Amino acid sequence: MIQLEPIVFECKTEKYKHLKLKNGFYFGYMPDNMQQIFPELVTARHVSYMFGKSLYSDTKIRTIDKTSLIPILVGTIKEQQIEIEKGYSGIEGCKNHHI
């Protein structure tokens, strides 16, 4: 999880009107970064769009299944909580043995 690099980005909706992107800022991850850690969460789809009167082009868009990332994040938080509680127990044990 430490390897994931969260980012904030804004879609260039004016430049890429053909992709029908929503305006505003988004929080997420770069697909390259996610692909290295959880490749099963990254998918690609091909989109055709018109960029002239009769000219078409294809592009590939990679997306991340953020919903499937939630259980992984929750599991990581639970593991961290266990480590934190172990640390507190160790500190309490040291206090009790201190004279």
C-alpha positions as CSV (number, residue, x, y, z in Angstrom):
1,M,0.0,0.0,0.0
2,I,2.9,2.4,0.7
3,Q,3.8,2.2,-2.9
4,L,0.5,3.7,-4.1
5,E,0.8,7.4,-4.9
6,P,-2.5,9.3,-4.6
7,I,-2.9,12.2,-7.0
8,V,-5.3,15.0,-7.7
9,F,-6.1,15.7,-11.4
10,E,-8.4,17.7,-13.5
11,C,-9.7,16.4,-16.9
12,K,-9.0,18.6,-19.9
13,T,-12.7,18.5,-21.0
14,E,-12.4,21.2,-23.6
15,K,-9.5,19.5,-25.4
16,Y,-11.0,16.0,-25.2
17,K,-14.7,16.7,-25.7
18,H,-15.1,13.4,-27.6
19,L,-14.4,11.4,-24.4
20,K,-17.3,13.1,-22.6
21,L,-15.3,13.6,-19.4
22,K,-16.8,15.4,-16.4
23,N,-15.5,18.8,-15.2
24,G,-13.8,19.2,-11.9
25,F,-11.0,17.8,-9.8
26,Y,-10.6,14.1,-9.1
27,F,-8.7,12.1,-6.6
28,G,-7.2,8.8,-7.7
29,Y,-4.1,7.0,-8.8
30,M,-2.1,6.8,-12.1
31,P,-2.9,3.5,-13.8
32,D,0.8,2.8,-14.2
33,N,1.3,3.0,-10.5
34,M,-1.7,0.8,-9.7
35,Q,-0.8,-1.7,-12.4
36,Q,2.5,-2.4,-10.6
37,I,0.8,-3.2,-7.3
38,F,-2.7,-4.5,-8.2
39,P,-2.7,-5.2,-12.0
40,E,-6.1,-6.9,-11.7
41,L,-7.7,-3.6,-10.8
42,V,-6.6,-1.9,-14.0
43,T,-8.6,-2.4,-17.3
44,A,-8.3,-0.8,-20.7
45,R,-11.0,0.1,-23.2
46,H,-10.8,1.4,-26.7
47,V,-12.7,4.5,-27.7
48,S,-13.3,5.7,-31.2
49,Y,-14.0,9.4,-31.8
50,M,-14.4,11.8,-34.6
51,F,-11.9,14.6,-34.9
52,G,-13.0,16.2,-38.2
53,K,-15.8,16.0,-40.7
54,S,-15.1,12.4,-41.6
55,L,-11.9,11.5,-39.7
56,Y,-12.0,9.0,-36.9
57,S,-9.3,7.9,-34.4
58,D,-9.1,5.3,-31.7
59,T,-7.6,5.7,-28.3
60,K,-7.1,3.5,-25.3
61,I,-8.3,4.6,-21.9
62,R,-7.2,2.7,-18.8
63,T,-9.4,2.8,-15.7
64,I,-9.0,1.7,-12.1
65,D,-11.7,-0.3,-10.3
66,K,-11.7,1.9,-7.2
67,T,-14.6,0.0,-5.6
68,S,-12.5,-3.2,-5.5
69,L,-9.7,-1.3,-3.9
70,I,-11.9,-0.6,-0.8
71,P,-11.6,-4.0,0.8
72,I,-7.9,-4.0,0.3
73,L,-7.7,-0.6,2.0
74,V,-9.9,-1.7,4.9
75,G,-7.7,-4.8,5.4
76,T,-4.6,-2.6,5.5
77,I,-6.2,-0.3,8.1
78,K,-7.1,-3.3,10.2
79,E,-3.5,-4.6,10.1
80,Q,-2.2,-1.2,11.0
81,Q,-4.6,-1.0,14.0
82,I,-3.3,-4.4,15.3
83,E,0.3,-3.1,15.1
84,I,-0.7,0.1,16.9
85,E,-2.4,-1.8,19.7
86,K,0.7,-4.1,20.0
87,G,2.8,-1.0,20.3
88,Y,0.6,0.4,23.0
89,S,0.7,-2.9,24.9
90,G,4.5,-3.0,24.7
91,I,4.6,0.6,26.1
92,E,2.2,-0.3,28.9
93,G,4.3,-3.4,29.7
94,C,7.4,-1.2,30.0
95,K,5.6,1.3,32.3
96,N,4.5,-1.5,34.6
97,H,8.0,-2.9,35.0
98,H,9.6,0.4,35.6
99,I,10.6,1.1,39.2
